[in-house]
Amino acid sequence: MGTLFVGGALTLTLGALAYPSMLGLDTVSSAQDRVIAQTQWGPLTEQDRAFVVSVRAAGLWEYPLGQIGLKKGTAPEVKTASEHLVDGHGALDASCRKIAPLLNITLPNVASPQQVAFVNQIDSSPTGNAFDSNFANILRITHGSIFNTIAKIRSTTKNSLIRQLADQANNTVLDHITVMEKTGLVNFDQALFQQTTPPKLPQSDMTPPPPQPGEPMVVLTPPPTATATPTITP
C-alpha cells in the first residue's frame, strides 16, 4: 500500500505541469520554450507558465498534508518536517499569487482528484510508524522528482520573476528534502526507483480543475511562527 501511495504522489506532482493546457489558455506545443507572452520582466514561455502552476498545485496538497502530519505524526522529526511543509508552501503560495496576475497566469484553487483522494486516504490512515514512514517517503520522492525541474527552469528562463520564484522554490524543496531525510525513514532505493519510473495515470485524474468564474482564490496561510518568506520583487 505504501508503494502505491508513493507512486501516485510522484505522478500527481508531475502531472500538474500539464495544467495550463487544460485551462484553455493556449495550446501547449511540443516546444516548451515557445514564447507565449512578452512582459516587462522578460519573455514568458510555456514551461515558465507551467512552472508557476506546478508550484501552486504542489502547495494545494502538500500544505494540507503538512497540517495532517502535525496532528497525526508520531516521531518528532515528522512533526518538524510537517512544520517545514506548511511554512515553505505558505511562502511559495504567496509568491505564486503575487506574480500570477502580473504574468496573466491562471492558478488552480483545488488539487487534482487524485491528489485530493491521496490526501484523504493519508488522513484516514492510523497514526504510528506506518503513517510516519509513508509520509516521509512520499514527500521525499515528490520533492526529489521536482528538484531537477526547478534547476532547468532557473537555468533557462529569461523572465526575472520566474527566476526569483525558481530561487525560492529551490531553497524550499531542498529544505523539505533535507527534513524528510532527517526522519531516518526514507528508503533511498525505493525513492530513486519511484522518481525514475512513475506510473501512468489518466490526465484528467492528474489535472486540478480550473477555478470557477468569480471564485475567491484559496490562500495557503503561513503559520504564526513562519520563518520562510516570499522573495518576489517585481
Salt bridges, closest charged atoms under 4 A:
ASP26 OD1 - ARG34 NH2 3.99
GLU46 OE2 - ARG34 NH2 2.50
GLU62 OE1 - HIS89 NE2 2.54
GLU62 OE1 - HIS143 NE2 3.12
ASP93 OD1 - ARG56 NH1 2.45
ASP93 OD2 - ARG97 NE 2.69
ASP167 OD1 - ARG154 NE 2.66
ASP175 OD2 - HIS84 ND1 2.66
GLU181 OE2 - ARG140 NE 2.92
